[in-house]
Amino acid sequence: MDDLTNAEKKLISSLYKFYLEKQPALSPAKANRFGNSTNLISDLSLDLDIDESSDLCWSLFRAGYIECTPGDNLACNIKLTGKTIIYFENKFKNGIMDVVKFISSFR
């Protein structure tokens, strides 16, 4: 993920953390549904406005880290790609605590 800005890394890592948090109650496929770029602001407690959230999502989409569709000037139907999940599974062997430490390095 050396091709991402720090803001993009923080968002994609936050998405992966939320994916892990939802998994005990949901199947991996259902946990990998994030709604739209507006939902991310509240779901992930992001300090972004709607345009920033959408712009970051479209950058991550172009880089192949998420899948999404356009709608109402938003990124909609957001999902992590398989390559993103595999990358994070290998990077964060100790699970969610490693992800939290990584995300906190961007504050």
N, C-alpha and C positions, 0 to 999 in steps of 0.2 A: 504494500500500500504506500510505497514511496512516491506514487504519482498523485497523492492527495494533499490538499492543504490541511492545516491543523483543524480548521472548522469542519471540513469534510470528515476527517478522521474521528473527531468528537461525535459527530452525528451518526456515522456508521457504527461506531462502538456502542453508542447509546441504544441504537436499534437492536444490536445483538444482545445487549444486556436485557432489554425489555423482552426480547424473544425468549431468553433463558428464564426470566421471571414468570412468564406466562405458561411455560411448558409443563410444570407439574400438573396443572389443571387442564391443559389443552394438548392436543396432538401437535407434533411439530408443524404440520401443514397449517393448522388453525392458528398456532402461535406466530406463524410467519405472515400474518395479515395485519397491516398497520393503518389502514384507512388512507387519509390524504395528508398533505403537508401541513394543513392547519391542525389536524388531530395530533400530529407529532409535537407541536409546541406545548400542549397541555399534558399529553401522555408521557413525554420525556422531560418535562419541566425545563424546556429550552428557553434561553433568553434571546429569542429571535422574533422578528416580525414575520408575517405571512410571506412576504416577498423573499426574504432571506431564506426561510425554510424551503420554499419551493425551488429557489435557485440552487441551493445545496443538493436537493433531491435530484434535480435535472443533471447536475454535474456528476453525481454518483451513478445515475442511470447511464450517462454517456461513457463513463469509465467501466461500466459493466458490474458494478457492485450491488445495485438494486434493480428491480423491475418496477415499472409504474406506467400509468396511462395518463394522458392529459385530460383535464376537465375543469372548467370554470377558472382558468389561470392557475390551477393547482396541479401538483403531482398527486394522482389518485391510485388506489389499489396497490399501494407500496408493499413490496416483498423483498427480502434479502435473496440474492442469487445463491445457487449452490456453491459457487467458488468462494463467496464471502463467508458462508457458514463453515466451510472446510478450513479456510484460512484462520478464522477465529478459534475453531476447535483445536487447531494445532498451536496457535499462539498462546492461548490461555488454557493451559493444561489443568490448572486448579479451579477453573470455572469462574463463577460470577465475581468472586473477590478480586481476582486478577483483572477482570474487566473494569471494576469500580476503580481500582488503583490507576489503571491506564487512563480512564476518562478524567479522573481528578487531576492528572498532570496537565490538562489543557485549561484549567481555570486560572 
